[in-house]
Amino acid sequence: MNPEHAGNRPVLLWMSLSLAPPDPRTADFFAQHYDIRYFQSADLIQGPLPGLGSTAGICFECEWPEAPEMALISDVKSRHPSVPILLFTSHLTAEVATWALRSRVFDCLSKPLQLNEASACIERLKAARTARRDQNARSTIATSHRPSATRPAALNGSDRVVWVMAEIKRRLASRPTEADMAALCRVSPTHFSRIFRREAGMTFQQYLAKTRLELASRLLVDSELPIGEIALRVGFDDPAYFARFFRRQTGVTPSDYRSRAREQQTAAGETAAA
């Protein structure tokens, strides 16, 4: 396998975990932004990933993700922890979604993909790639100009806040705190809070609530996940507390929001067909 890409387009490595070949309709959503390269499982488990710097993500496509497929994905993630893992499946059950969260799968989407789902995933991939590139650049500078025992650079400017925002989204299910993010940035919580609010235009807690609401709203409309599972994915152990949070933000319960969105989609489809 040679994932080096032509021009400046980053690469998405793509593998079908079913007997059928990959569905080109799924990859089509991403082909406008990435160089899609198909591969066999042995390519990723026999050694280091070639062209790691050009790889934006590793995509796995399947019908029913079962124990062997899950084991392979977990093994690939352990070997390449900095590379986002995407899973596209026709059967996104609560068990699969829970496993994906615990295995640090970057995105787990239900097939057939919808345009808004793919677009949101592409934006998250871009943010993660930018954060990874910036982090690597800072690490290189630190290694070149500072003793190895020196702590990482402090939070400084919008580039680090962009990285923090991407990290919050990645850790949403594990309920990231302001203290956690400050510790990752090697600054005090007070300094972190001040810089985050200045660059983001809102407090950490406001951004966390906004991110949770956006993901919950998308999952309610675009997936068949139970509301309790959606609550877990956005960082709530208690579905009742999640429902109160959602109603406080939107004025309706999660189930009502899902029903109304589905009704609007049906009405829009009937209007388009008329």
KANORZI-V13519 format. One record per residue. N is the residue number from 1. SS is DSSP state (A for helix, B for strand, O for the rest). PHI is phi in degrees with one decimal (NA if undefined). OMEGA is omega in whole degrees, -180 to 180 (NA if undefined). Layout:
N&SS&PHI&OMEGA / N&SS&PHI&OMEGA
//
This chain:
1&O&NA&178 / 2&O&-130.9&-175 / 3&O&-83.3&177 / 4&O&-62.7&-172 / 5&O&-106.1&176 / 6&O&-84.2&-179 / 7&O&70.7&-176 / 8&O&-107.7&-178 / 9&O&-75.2&175 / 10&O&-69.1&-173 / 11&B&-106.8&166 / 12&B&-111.1&175 / 13&B&-82.4&-169 / 14&B&-132.1&-180 / 15&B&-139.2&173 / 16&B&-91.7&179 / 17&O&-97.5&177 / 18&O&-110.0&179 / 19&O&-69.1&179 / 20&O&-76.2&176 / 21&O&-67.8&178 / 22&O&-56.2&179 / 23&O&-79.6&-178 / 24&A&-61.5&-180 / 25&A&-66.3&178 / 26&A&-69.4&-179 / 27&A&-68.2&-178 / 28&A&-57.7&180 / 29&A&-60.8&-174 / 30&A&-98.1&-172 / 31&A&-66.9&179 / 32&O&-73.8&-177 / 33&O&-114.2&-173 / 34&O&-133.7&171 / 35&B&-87.7&-177 / 36&B&-82.2&178 / 37&B&-124.0&180 / 38&B&-85.0&-176 / 39&O&-148.3&175 / 40&O&-102.6&-175 / 41&A&-58.4&-177 / 42&A&-60.6&-179 / 43&A&-61.8&-175 / 44&A&-98.7&-175 / 45&A&-111.6&-178 / 46&O&-96.2&-180 / 47&O&176.7&180 / 48&O&-60.7&-178 / 49&O&-79.4&179 / 50&O&-66.3&176 / 51&O&61.1&-175 / 52&A&-56.8&-177 / 53&A&-64.7&-179 / 54&A&-91.9&-175 / 55&B&-88.8&180 / 56&B&-85.6&-179 / 57&B&179.9&177 / 58&B&-119.9&-174 / 59&B&-105.8&175 / 60&B&-116.4&-178 / 61&B&-120.8&-179 / 62&B&-156.3&175 / 63&O&-90.8&180 / 64&O&-118.3&177 / 65&O&-74.4&-179 / 66&O&-114.3&-172 / 67&A&-53.3&-179 / 68&A&-62.2&180 / 69&A&-67.2&178 / 70&A&-63.7&179 / 71&A&-63.6&179 / 72&A&-63.4&-180 / 73&A&-62.1&179 / 74&A&-62.4&180 / 75&A&-65.7&179 / 76&A&-61.9&180 / 77&A&-63.9&180 / 78&A&-66.9&-180 / 79&A&-80.0&-177 / 80&O&-131.5&-171 / 81&O&-63.8&-177 / 82&O&-85.6&-177 / 83&O&-95.1&178 / 84&O&-61.4&177 / 85&B&-106.4&177 / 86&B&-113.4&177 / 87&B&-126.6&176 / 88&B&-114.6&-175 / 89&B&-136.5&178 / 90&O&-80.4&-178 / 91&O&-131.6&-179 / 92&O&-89.4&-179 / 93&O&-87.1&177 / 94&A&-61.8&180 / 95&A&-64.8&179 / 96&A&-65.3&-179 / 97&A&-62.2&179 / 98&A&-64.4&178 / 99&A&-60.3&-179 / 100&A&-61.7&178 / 101&A&-62.5&-178 / 102&A&-68.3&-179 / 103&O&-90.2&178 / 104&O&63.6&171 / 105&O&-69.3&-173 / 106&O&-65.8&179 / 107&B&-148.1&180 / 108&B&-127.5&-173 / 109&B&-119.4&-178 / 110&B&-89.8&174 / 111&O&-88.7&-4 / 112&O&-72.3&-179 / 113&O&-66.0&173 / 114&O&-102.5&-176 / 115&A&-58.2&-178 / 116&A&-66.6&177 / 117&A&-64.1&-179 / 118&A&-63.6&-179 / 119&A&-62.8&179 / 120&A&-64.6&179 / 121&A&-63.8&-180 / 122&A&-62.3&179 / 123&A&-65.6&178 / 124&A&-66.8&177 / 125&A&-62.0&180 / 126&A&-62.5&180 / 127&A&-63.7&180 / 128&A&-66.1&180 / 129&A&-66.4&177 / 130&A&-63.3&180 / 131&A&-63.0&-180 / 132&A&-65.8&180 / 133&A&-65.0&180 / 134&A&-65.4&180 / 135&A&-65.1&178 / 136&A&-64.4&179 / 137&A&-64.7&180 / 138&A&-66.6&178 / 139&A&-63.1&179 / 140&A&-63.9&179 / 141&A&-63.3&-179 / 142&A&-63.4&-180 / 143&A&-67.5&-176 / 144&A&-76.8&-168 / 145&A&-120.6&-178 / 146&O&-131.4&174 / 147&O&-61.1&-176 / 148&O&-63.3&-178 / 149&O&-84.4&-179 / 150&O&-67.2&179 / 151&O&-72.0&180 / 152&O&-58.9&-180 / 153&O&-61.3&-180 / 154&O&-73.7&176 / 155&O&-55.3&-173 / 156&O&-152.9&172 / 157&O&94.8&-173 / 158&A&-67.3&-178 / 159&A&-63.8&179 / 160&A&-71.7&178 / 161&A&-66.1&174 / 162&A&-59.4&178 / 163&A&-61.9&180 / 164&A&-61.9&-180 / 165&A&-61.7&178 / 166&A&-64.9&180 / 167&A&-67.8&177 / 168&A&-61.2&179 / 169&A&-62.6&-179 / 170&A&-67.6&-176 / 171&O&-99.6&-170 / 172&A&-54.6&-177 / 173&A&-65.6&-179 / 174&A&-92.6&174 / 175&O&59.5&179 / 176&O&-65.0&179 / 177&O&-112.4&178 / 178&A&-62.1&178 / 179&A&-65.0&177 / 180&A&-59.6&-177 / 181&A&-67.0&177 / 182&A&-62.4&179 / 183&A&-64.4&178 / 184&A&-63.0&-179 / 185&A&-87.3&178 / 186&O&62.9&177 / 187&O&-134.5&177 / 188&O&-73.1&178 / 189&A&-56.5&180 / 190&A&-65.0&180 / 191&A&-66.2&178 / 192&A&-59.1&-178 / 193&A&-59.8&-178 / 194&A&-65.9&-178 / 195&A&-68.3&-179 / 196&A&-62.4&-178 / 197&A&-65.6&-180 / 198&A&-65.2&-175 / 199&A&-83.8&-176 / 200&A&-89.0&-178 / 201&O&78.6&179 / 202&O&-159.4&178 / 203&O&-76.0&177 / 204&A&-58.2&-178 / 205&A&-63.9&177 / 206&A&-65.6&179 / 207&A&-67.9&178 / 208&A&-61.6&179 / 209&A&-63.2&180 / 210&A&-63.0&-179 / 211&A&-66.3&178 / 212&A&-61.8&-178 / 213&A&-65.8&-180 / 214&A&-62.7&-180 / 215&A&-67.2&180 / 216&A&-60.5&-180 / 217&A&-62.6&-180 / 218&A&-65.4&-179 / 219&A&-68.0&178 / 220&A&-63.8&-177 / 221&A&-86.2&-168 / 222&A&-101.8&179 / 223&O&-134.5&176 / 224&O&-103.7&-179 / 225&O&-60.9&174 / 226&O&-60.7&-178 / 227&A&-62.6&177 / 228&A&-62.6&178 / 229&A&-70.9&176 / 230&A&-62.0&178 / 231&A&-57.2&179 / 232&A&-62.6&-176 / 233&A&-66.6&-180 / 234&O&-103.4&170 / 235&O&101.7&178 / 236&O&-118.8&176 / 237&O&-76.1&-175 / 238&O&-105.5&179 / 239&A&-57.9&180 / 240&A&-66.7&178 / 241&A&-66.6&176 / 242&A&-60.3&-180 / 243&A&-61.7&179 / 244&A&-67.0&178 / 245&A&-60.3&-177 / 246&A&-64.6&-179 / 247&A&-68.0&178 / 248&A&-62.3&-177 / 249&A&-82.4&-172 / 250&A&-115.1&-177 / 251&O&89.0&179 / 252&O&-135.0&177 / 253&O&-76.1&177 / 254&A&-56.7&-179 / 255&A&-66.8&177 / 256&A&-66.5&179 / 257&A&-61.3&180 / 258&A&-64.2&-178 / 259&A&-62.1&-178 / 260&A&-66.8&179 / 261&A&-64.5&178 / 262&A&-65.7&178 / 263&A&-63.4&179 / 264&A&-65.5&178 / 265&A&-63.2&180 / 266&A&-64.2&-180 / 267&A&-63.9&180 / 268&A&-65.3&178 / 269&A&-66.5&178 / 270&A&-66.8&179 / 271&A&-66.6&-180 / 272&A&-66.1&-178 / 273&A&-77.9&-178 / 274&O&-71.8&NA
//
